[in-house]
Amino acid sequence: MTKLEQQALYVLLELPQEVRNQLDAYEAERTRELPTEIYRKLFVRAQWEEGIKELQEYLGEDQTGMKILWEQMHILCQYTYGEYEKRGISEDIFAATMKFCTRFLGEHYAAWGTYKYVWAWWFPRQMALLEFRLGALEFEFVEGVDGNEREVAVHIPSDADMSVESIQASLTAFRSFRKRYFTEWQDVRLTCDTWMLMPQLQELLGEDSKIVAFQKLFCIDEIDWEAMWYMGWIYPGYEKVDENLPEKTRLQRELKKYLLAGNPFGIAKGHMVL
């Protein structure tokens, strides 16, 4: 099985030089290999949370998250890259998928002025070849604990081109990808769990909105009115609703007025109907 050199991975993923320097500094002082029992948990969905917690405890103080990022990058090099190659999945898809790290590092820097990796809990999806980015969207193969409940979860990266043409191209690419590499998932429905499916956005943004056009691909199944994690996506760096919320985009302006008026918002989940 082919293994990718770690420095080559950093280049492929276009990691910022400052981040590479911190990763190199950790590698220079690293003296222990990751325990097998922790490693194995990172590839079992039901054990991801436990595995990440144990890994963080094993690594000790890691304020910037660079230790755990190095360990996960190491797994990409030692295992995941070779699995892509063995299955015939292109390096372009590998790079697009794993650049999730690069994107979030950049977004943290834009919001806080420092590089910090706080998404280690999400990365097992990519490491275990359960999530792939194909064009604008990411697609995750999700199987319930009993093996009966299955869905393909559609995720929307923050840099996604939300035009109708781009979304359709991504969906078409995924259907071809699934038919070629994951035939056992051929008839499993696509779902999406996001603030972008909230019905209120139709009135706030209007029918010409790309987000509203995206909504029309789905039938809403449920809404979590208590969820607040939309804040980090719409208002990066802000955690509470008040007059300090930015108004740089139409979405920020209209939603800010809506929220300050005491109206509810949340996260909607739906399934694709087209």
Order of alpha helices (4+ residues) and beta strands (2+ residues): alpha-alpha-alpha-alpha-alpha-alpha-alpha-alpha-alpha-beta-beta-beta-alpha-beta-alpha-alpha-beta-alpha-alpha-beta
